[in-house]
Amino acid sequence: MSTKRAAALALINALSNVCQIYTPYLYYDSAAPRYIAAFCFNIAMLVMSVCFATVIRIVLGRLNKKLDEEEGTHLASNQTQQMENEEHGLPGQAISQGFRFLL
C-alpha cells in the first residue's frame, strides 16, 4: 500500500506543476491589458478546484463515519479485513488505533 501512496503523491505533484507549462500561452499580447480569456480560464479552474475540494471533504467525512461505525468491533483486527479496508481507502491497521481523516 505504501507504493500506491507514493505513486499517488508523485502523480499529484507532477500534475500540479503542469499548469506552469501552458499558462503563459494564455496571455496573448493582443489581449492586453484585460486578458479576458486567460482570467476566465483561471476562474474556471478555481471553481473546479473548489468543487473537487468539496467532493473530497464529503468522501472523507463518509469514510470517518464508516470508521466510527467500525470502532469497537473486532473486525478491524482481522488481517483480511484490514486488507479489504485498505482497498476501499481506509487505513487498515490504523483503524484499530483510532485513525480519522482531518476535515
N, CA and C atoms as an extended XYZ file, in Angstrom:
309
Properties=species:S:1:pos:R:3:atomname:S:1:resname:S:1:resid:I:1 pbc="F F F"
N         0.801       -1.198        0.000 N   MET     1
C         0.000        0.000        0.000 CA  MET     1
C         0.846        1.266        0.000 C   MET     1
N         2.023        1.194        0.600 N   SER     2
C         2.868        2.388        0.614 CA  SER     2
C         3.332        2.741       -0.800 C   SER     2
N         3.471        1.742       -1.662 N   THR     3
C         3.859        2.051       -3.047 CA  THR     3
C         2.738        2.767       -3.788 C   THR     3
N         1.482        2.395       -3.501 N   LYS     4
C         0.356        3.095       -4.124 CA  LYS     4
C         0.308        4.539       -3.669 C   LYS     4
N         0.535        4.758       -2.383 N   ARG     5
C         0.507        6.129       -1.858 CA  ARG     5
C         1.650        6.948       -2.431 C   ARG     5
N         2.823        6.346       -2.536 N   ALA     6
C         3.971        7.060       -3.097 CA  ALA     6
C         3.728        7.409       -4.567 C   ALA     6
N         3.152        6.488       -5.319 N   ALA     7
C         2.846        6.758       -6.725 CA  ALA     7
C         1.783        7.842       -6.842 C   ALA     7
N         0.802        7.816       -5.955 N   ALA     8
C        -0.252        8.842       -5.989 CA  ALA     8
C         0.327       10.215       -5.682 C   ALA     8
N         1.207       10.310       -4.698 N   LEU     9
C         1.828       11.599       -4.379 CA  LEU     9
C         2.688       12.103       -5.533 C   LEU     9
N         3.417       11.211       -6.174 N   ALA    10
C         4.237       11.611       -7.318 CA  ALA    10
C         3.360       12.119       -8.465 C   ALA    10
N         2.244       11.430       -8.716 N   LEU    11
C         1.330       11.858       -9.777 CA  LEU    11
C         0.701       13.210       -9.453 C   LEU    11
N         0.309       13.401       -8.207 N   ILE    12
C        -0.283       14.679       -7.796 CA  ILE    12
C         0.715       15.813       -7.985 C   ILE    12
N         1.955       15.597       -7.566 N   ASN    13
C         2.974       16.639       -7.735 CA  ASN    13
C         3.255       16.924       -9.200 C   ASN    13
N         3.285       15.896      -10.015 N   ALA    14
C         3.535       16.096      -11.444 CA  ALA    14
C         2.395       16.878      -12.088 C   ALA    14
N         1.167       16.512      -11.781 N   LEU    15
C         0.021       17.202      -12.380 CA  LEU    15
C        -0.129       18.628      -11.865 C   LEU    15
N         0.273       18.872      -10.629 N   SER    16
C         0.142       20.231      -10.099 CA  SER    16
C         1.126       21.189      -10.763 C   SER    16
N         2.186       20.668      -11.333 N   ASN    17
C         3.168       21.531      -11.991 CA  ASN    17
C         2.954       21.657      -13.491 C   ASN    17
N         2.005       20.937      -14.037 N   VAL    18
C         1.737       21.002      -15.473 CA  VAL    18
C         1.229       22.384      -15.876 C   VAL    18
N         0.496       23.044      -14.990 N   CYS    19
C        -0.077       24.349      -15.345 CA  CYS    19
C         1.000       25.375      -15.678 C   CYS    19
N         2.189       25.212      -15.164 N   GLN    20
C         3.258       26.161      -15.451 CA  GLN    20
C         3.751       26.050      -16.889 C   GLN    20
N         3.384       24.980      -17.560 N   ILE    21
C         3.788       24.813      -18.954 CA  ILE    21
C         2.871       25.613      -19.878 C   ILE    21
N         1.559       25.494      -19.688 N   TYR    22
C         0.627       26.103      -20.645 CA  TYR    22
C         0.101       27.473      -20.219 C   TYR    22
N         0.204       27.845      -18.972 N   THR    23
C        -0.373       29.103      -18.507 CA  THR    23
C         0.191       30.327      -19.227 C   THR    23
N         1.470       30.457      -19.452 N   PRO    24
C         1.960       31.662      -20.133 CA  PRO    24
C         1.389       31.838      -21.538 C   PRO    24
N         0.988       30.757      -22.171 N   TYR    25
C         0.451       30.846      -23.530 CA  TYR    25
C        -0.991       31.347      -23.557 C   TYR    25
N        -1.618       31.487      -22.405 N   LEU    26
C        -2.980       32.016      -22.357 CA  LEU    26
C        -3.007       33.540      -22.417 C   LEU    26
N        -1.887       34.173      -22.112 N   TYR    27
C        -1.815       35.627      -22.058 CA  TYR    27
C        -1.223       36.163      -23.360 C   TYR    27
N        -2.088       36.325      -24.342 N   TYR    28
C        -1.666       36.834      -25.643 CA  TYR    28
C        -1.418       38.330      -25.558 C   TYR    28
N        -0.446       38.809      -26.340 N   ASP    29
C        -0.165       40.244      -26.368 CA  ASP    29
C        -1.355       41.030      -26.916 C   ASP    29
N        -2.090       40.431      -27.811 N   SER    30
C        -3.239       41.124      -28.395 CA  SER    30
C        -4.388       41.279      -27.401 C   SER    30
N        -4.394       40.515      -26.323 N   ALA    31
C        -5.460       40.594      -25.333 CA  ALA    31
C        -5.150       41.576      -24.207 C   ALA    31
N        -3.969       42.174      -24.233 N   ALA    32
C        -3.575       43.106      -23.170 CA  ALA    32
C        -4.493       44.318      -23.179 C   ALA    32
N        -4.751       44.961      -22.117 N   PRO    33
C        -4.330       44.722      -20.749 CA  PRO    33
C        -5.347       43.913      -19.934 C   PRO    33
N        -6.439       43.506      -20.542 N   ARG    34
C        -7.500       42.859      -19.748 CA  ARG    34
C        -7.363       41.349      -19.666 C   ARG    34
N        -6.857       40.681      -20.677 N   TYR    35
C        -6.646       39.230      -20.698 CA  TYR    35
C        -7.906       38.464      -20.264 C   TYR    35
N        -9.015       38.760      -20.901 N   ILE    36
C       -10.307       38.190      -20.506 CA  ILE    36
C       -10.314       36.667      -20.622 C   ILE    36
N        -9.813       36.125      -21.713 N   ALA    37
C        -9.827       34.663      -21.894 CA  ALA    37
C        -8.987       33.972      -20.823 C   ALA    37
N        -7.820       34.506      -20.519 N   ALA    38
C        -6.948       33.897      -19.512 CA  ALA    38
C        -7.592       33.963      -18.126 C   ALA    38
N        -8.184       35.108      -17.797 N   PHE    39
C        -8.810       35.227      -16.480 CA  PHE    39
C       -10.050       34.347      -16.363 C   PHE    39
N       -10.799       34.202      -17.453 N   CYS    40
C       -11.950       33.294      -17.427 CA  CYS    40
C       -11.490       31.854      -17.210 C   CYS    40
N       -10.414       31.487      -17.849 N   PHE    41
C        -9.857       30.151      -17.652 CA  PHE    41
C        -9.391       29.966      -16.210 C   PHE    41
N        -8.736       30.964      -15.646 N   ASN    42
C        -8.301       30.890      -14.248 CA  ASN    42
C        -9.481       30.753      -13.294 C   ASN    42
N       -10.548       31.488      -13.556 N   ILE    43
C       -11.745       31.398      -12.715 CA  ILE    43
C       -12.377       30.017      -12.838 C   ILE    43
N       -12.419       29.480      -14.054 N   ALA    44
C       -12.985       28.139      -14.246 CA  ALA    44
C       -12.182       27.095      -13.488 C   ALA    44
N       -10.865       27.191      -13.518 N   MET    45
C       -10.025       26.243      -12.783 CA  MET    45
C       -10.193       26.416      -11.274 C   MET    45
N       -10.398       27.645      -10.819 N   LEU    46
C       -10.638       27.882       -9.401 CA  LEU    46
C       -11.950       27.245       -8.962 C   LEU    46
N       -12.991       27.394       -9.768 N   VAL    47
C       -14.284       26.776       -9.455 CA  VAL    47
C       -14.155       25.256       -9.437 C   VAL    47
N       -13.417       24.702      -10.394 N   MET    48
C       -13.207       23.257      -10.427 CA  MET    48
C       -12.461       22.791       -9.174 C   MET    48
N       -11.471       23.556       -8.736 N   SER    49
C       -10.726       23.203       -7.531 CA  SER    49
C       -11.619       23.223       -6.296 C   SER    49
N       -12.476       24.201       -6.206 N   VAL    50
C       -13.412       24.277       -5.081 CA  VAL    50
C       -14.371       23.087       -5.103 C   VAL    50
N       -14.845       22.716       -6.288 N   CYS    51
C       -15.745       21.561       -6.406 CA  CYS    51
C       -15.035       20.273       -5.988 C   CYS    51
N       -13.803       20.082       -6.447 N   PHE    52
C       -13.048       18.888       -6.069 CA  PHE    52
C       -12.775       18.856       -4.573 C   PHE    52
N       -12.447       20.008       -3.987 N   ALA    53
C       -12.197       20.062       -2.546 CA  ALA    53
C       -13.466       19.716       -1.767 C   ALA    53
N       -14.611       20.160       -2.256 N   THR    54
C       -15.879       19.836       -1.600 CA  THR    54
C       -16.167       18.343       -1.695 C   THR    54
N       -15.936       17.765       -2.863 N   VAL    55
C       -16.166       16.324       -3.037 CA  VAL    55
C       -15.237       15.519       -2.127 C   VAL    55
N       -13.973       15.919       -2.057 N   ILE    56
C       -13.031       15.204       -1.187 CA  ILE    56
C       -13.452       15.312        0.270 C   ILE    56
N       -13.941       16.486        0.685 N   ARG    57
C       -14.401       16.656        2.067 CA  ARG    57
C       -15.575       15.734        2.361 C   ARG    57
N       -16.502       15.616        1.436 N   ILE    58
C       -17.660       14.735        1.626 CA  ILE    58
C       -17.218       13.278        1.696 C   ILE    58
N       -16.326       12.874        0.796 N   VAL    59
C       -15.851       11.484        0.783 CA  VAL    59
C       -15.113       11.152        2.076 C   VAL    59
N       -14.234       12.042        2.525 N   LEU    60
C       -13.502       11.781        3.761 CA  LEU    60
C       -14.419       11.800        4.975 C   LEU    60
N       -15.456       12.638        4.941 N   GLY    61
C       -16.442       12.623        6.022 CA  GLY    61
C       -17.177       11.289        6.089 C   GLY    61
N       -17.523       10.751        4.936 N   ARG    62
C       -18.185        9.439        4.904 CA  ARG    62
C       -17.244        8.339        5.392 C   ARG    62
N       -15.976        8.421        5.011 N   LEU    63
C       -15.014        7.433        5.495 CA  LEU    63
C       -14.845        7.534        7.012 C   LEU    63
N       -14.864        8.764        7.552 N   ASN    64
C       -14.791        8.916        9.002 CA  ASN    64
C       -16.000        8.295        9.687 C   ASN    64
N       -17.181        8.465        9.090 N   LYS    65
C       -18.384        7.844        9.668 CA  LYS    65
C       -18.268        6.321        9.628 C   LYS    65
N       -17.721        5.808        8.543 N   LYS    66
C       -17.528        4.369        8.428 CA  LYS    66
C       -16.545        3.877        9.492 C   LYS    66
N       -15.498        4.656        9.733 N   LEU    67
C       -14.537        4.312       10.770 CA  LEU    67
C       -15.186        4.350       12.149 C   LEU    67
N       -16.060        5.332       12.385 N   ASP    68
C       -16.758        5.416       13.664 CA  ASP    68
C       -17.660        4.209       13.884 C   ASP    68
N       -18.315        3.755       12.812 N   GLU    69
C       -19.195        2.596       12.925 CA  GLU    69
C       -18.404        1.326       13.225 C   GLU    69
N       -17.209        1.215       12.651 N   GLU    70
C       -16.401        0.009       12.848 CA  GLU    70
C       -15.630        0.030       14.161 C   GLU    70
N       -15.551        1.195       14.801 N   GLU    71
C       -14.821        1.275       16.058 CA  GLU    71
C       -15.553        0.463       17.124 C   GLU    71
N       -14.825       -0.251       17.873 N   GLY    72
C       -15.420       -1.079       18.911 CA  GLY    72
C       -15.702       -2.494       18.459 C   GLY    72
N       -15.723       -2.723       17.177 N   THR    73
C       -15.901       -4.087       16.690 CA  THR    73
C       -14.539       -4.724       16.542 C   THR    73
N       -14.493       -6.005       16.541 N   HIS    74
C       -13.219       -6.713       16.443 CA  HIS    74
C       -12.876       -7.070       15.000 C   HIS    74
N       -13.633       -6.520       14.055 N   LEU    75
C       -13.365       -6.821       12.652 CA  LEU    75
C       -12.066       -6.183       12.175 C   LEU    75
N       -11.718       -5.068       12.763 N   ALA    76
C       -10.531       -4.358       12.300 CA  ALA    76
C        -9.251       -5.097       12.646 C   ALA    76
N        -9.293       -5.995       13.607 N   SER    77
C        -8.081       -6.720       13.971 CA  SER    77
C        -7.809       -7.894       13.044 C   SER    77
N        -8.773       -8.290       12.257 N   ASN    78
C        -8.618       -9.392       11.324 CA  ASN    78
C        -7.765       -8.936       10.138 C   ASN    78
N        -6.776       -9.732        9.760 N   GLN    79
C        -5.850       -9.373        8.682 CA  GLN    79
C        -6.571       -9.180        7.352 C   GLN    79
N        -7.507      -10.057        7.027 N   THR    80
C        -8.217       -9.910        5.745 CA  THR    80
C        -9.099       -8.673        5.753 C   THR    80
N        -9.670       -8.349        6.891 N   GLN    81
C       -10.490       -7.148        6.995 CA  GLN    81
C        -9.622       -5.899        6.831 C   GLN    81
N        -8.419       -5.925        7.379 N   GLN    82
C        -7.507       -4.793        7.218 CA  GLN    82
C        -7.158       -4.580        5.755 C   GLN    82
N        -6.877       -5.669        5.052 N   MET    83
C        -6.542       -5.542        3.628 CA  MET    83
C        -7.741       -5.052        2.827 C   MET    83
N        -8.927       -5.525        3.176 N   GLU    84
C       -10.141       -5.082        2.487 CA  GLU    84
C       -10.394       -3.602        2.749 C   GLU    84
N       -10.172       -3.166        3.974 N   ASN    85
C       -10.335       -1.748        4.297 CA  ASN    85
C        -9.361       -0.892        3.509 C   ASN    85
N        -8.124       -1.354        3.366 N   GLU    86
C        -7.140       -0.597        2.612 CA  GLU    86
C        -7.521       -0.499        1.140 C   GLU    86
N        -8.141       -1.519        0.611 N   GLU    87
C        -8.576       -1.481       -0.786 CA  GLU    87
C        -9.714       -0.480       -0.983 C   GLU    87
N       -10.472       -0.188        0.069 N   HIS    88
C       -11.585        0.751       -0.011 CA  HIS    88
C       -11.204        2.136        0.489 C   HIS    88
N        -9.912        2.394        0.650 N   GLY    89
C        -9.452        3.721        1.011 CA  GLY    89
C        -9.299        3.954        2.496 C   GLY    89
N        -9.584        2.968        3.310 N   LEU    90
C        -9.423        3.120        4.749 CA  LEU    90
C        -8.075        2.558        5.165 C   LEU    90
N        -7.369        3.235        6.047 N   PRO    91
C        -6.086        2.703        6.503 CA  PRO    91
C        -6.301        1.506        7.418 C   PRO    91
N        -5.990        0.316        6.928 N   GLY    92
C        -6.315       -0.939        7.601 CA  GLY    92
C        -5.872       -1.053        9.035 C   GLY    92
N        -4.590       -0.975        9.308 N   GLN    93
C        -4.091       -1.187       10.650 CA  GLN    93
C        -4.383        0.005       11.545 C   GLN    93
N        -4.464        1.192       10.992 N   ALA    94
C        -4.677        2.396       11.787 CA  ALA    94
C        -6.097        2.496       12.328 C   ALA    94
N        -7.037        1.743       11.758 N   ILE    95
C        -8.416        1.787       12.242 CA  ILE    95
C        -8.481        1.369       13.699 C   ILE    95
N        -7.766        0.318       14.043 N   SER    96
C        -7.797       -0.172       15.421 CA  SER    96
C        -7.107        0.789       16.380 C   SER    96
N        -6.348        1.737       15.841 N   GLN    97
C        -5.644        2.708       16.689 CA  GLN    97
C        -6.354        4.049       16.719 C   GLN    97
N        -7.557        4.138       16.192 N   GLY    98
C        -8.352        5.366       16.257 CA  GLY    98
C        -8.073        6.384       15.179 C   GLY    98
N        -7.587        5.952       14.011 N   PHE    99
C        -7.290        6.885       12.923 CA  PHE    99
C        -8.556        7.545       12.407 C   PHE    99
N        -8.483        8.842       12.134 N   ARG   100
C        -9.548        9.585       11.465 CA  ARG   100
C        -8.921       10.571       10.486 C   ARG   100
N        -9.607       10.827        9.384 N   PHE   101
C        -9.163       11.832        8.422 CA  PHE   101
C        -9.472       13.207        8.988 C   PHE   101
N        -8.562       14.153        8.827 N   LEU   102
C        -8.790       15.528        9.276 CA  LEU   102
C        -9.628       16.262        8.238 C   LEU   102
N       -10.662       16.933        8.709 N   LEU   103
C       -11.537       17.679        7.805 CA  LEU   103
C       -11.443       19.154        8.066 C   LEU   103
